[in-house]
């Protein structure tokens, strides 16, 4: 999967967005964490919020929040 993000110039922010796209793809198409759909939805929603907040920092010209590892959707 390739995601082009020409309008986001911050490399770390681009990576956070790419991870979000991959999480959504894994949850929707690959059915990652299939035995626990509520947890998957919660994890993706929380990471989406983290990316939204990070993007707000970039727009405001502030340093990005501390890096957080993305959730592992296939955990038991």
N, C-alpha and C positions, 0 to 999 in steps of 0.2 A: 504494500500500500504506500502511495506517495501523496503527501499533502504539501502543496505549494502555499507559502505564506509570505508573499512579497511585501505586504503592508506592515508586517511585524518585523521590525529590524533587530530587536533584541534576541540574540541566539538562545538564551535560556528560556525566554518566553515562547519562542517558536517550539522548542522541545516540549515544554509543558502542554502546549496546544496539541502537538502531535501525539503525545501520550494520551490525552483526552480522546482524540479521534480513535486511537487504537482500542481504548477501553470500551467506547461505545460500539465499535465494530465487534469486538470480542463478545460483548454482552448480547448484542442483537443478532449477529449473523452466525457466530461460532457457538452461541449458547453457553458461554463460559459460566461456571458456577451453577449449572442447571438445576441442581438439587436445592439450591437456596436462592430463588429469584428475588425475594425481598431484600436479602443482604446485598446482592449484586446491584440492585436499583439504588439502594442507600449508598453503597460505595461509590458508584458512578456519580450520583448526585452530589455527594460531598466533594469529590475531586473536581467536578464541574464548578462548584462554588469557589474552590481554591484557585482554579484557573481564572474565573471571573474577577476575583479580588486581585490576583496578580496582574491581569490586564489593566485594571484600574490604576494600579501603581505605575505601570509603564506609561499609560496615557497622561498621568499627572507628573511624569518625569522623576518619580521617586525610585529608590532601589527596590528590587523585588523582595517579597517576603522570603523567609527561610525555605529552602528546598524541602519538600515532603516527598517521600517515596509513594508512588502510586499503589493503589490496593492490588493485591493478588486475587483475582476473581475466582480462580480455581481452587482456592484453599478449602480445606474441610473443617 
